[in-house]
Amino acid sequence: EPDITRYASFNDFFTRALKPGARPPAGSALVSPVDGAISQVGAIAGDVCIVGAGTFGSLCAGHLARVADVSVVTRRRAHAEALHAHGLRVTGRSDLEVRVHATDDLEELPEPDLVVIACKGNDLGAVASALAGRFPEAMVMTVQNGLGAEAVVRTHGEWSLISAITFMSGTRHSDTEVEYVLDTTTWLGPYG
C-alpha cells in the first residue's frame, strides 16, 4: 500500500508484506529483508560501554556481554556494586547470566570502542554533557527512538554516531535482574 496513512502503526508500515517478486533474494548467503544495505558485518571486538542500566540498558549489556567486554555506567553506586558482586541476569525471552564491569563514575572506565547511551530521554542532555571530552575514538550509539537524541549528543562531541530505533523492552526486577519481554527488531544506521 503506497499510502502510509493506511497503516495502523509505524511497526505495521515497516513490517508490511512485499508484493511477490518485488525483491528477489540476491545470490548471497546474507540477505537483508529491509530497504537498505548492509555496510558492516563482523564480530564485535573491544570494549562496549552502556550508559544507563535501566531495563533497556541492562538488556543490551546482558546480550552484548556474551560477545564483548561490557562496562555499565549506573546512576547509583549501590547499583554498580550489586552488578559487580552478583553479575547481571536476563530472564524471559533469554536466559543469561553474565559478568559486567559496573561503575557510577566515568573516570573509572577504560576507553571503549562503542558507547551505547541507554538513558531516558529526559536524562540525555546531562549524560551527553558528562561524556563531553571523553572517549574521542569511540563510536556512540543513541537509542532514544527518534527524539532528536543524535543532535543533542552531537553538541557535546564529534564522535561517530549511530542512530538506533528499537521497541525491545522488558521489566526490571532488581538492580541485577531484568526480564526480556518484547522482542522486536532494532534498526541501526549512521547519523550525519
Secondary structure, DSSP 4 states (H G I P E B T S, - for coil): ---GGGSSSHHHHHTPPPPTTSSPPPSSS----SSS-----S---SEEEEE--SHHHHHHHHHHTTTSEEEEE-SSHHHHHHHHHH-EEEEET--EEE--EEES-GGGPPPPSEEEE-S-GGGHHHHHHHHTTS-TTSEEEE-SSSSSHHHHHHTT---EEEEEEE--EEEEEETTEEEEEE---EEEEEE-
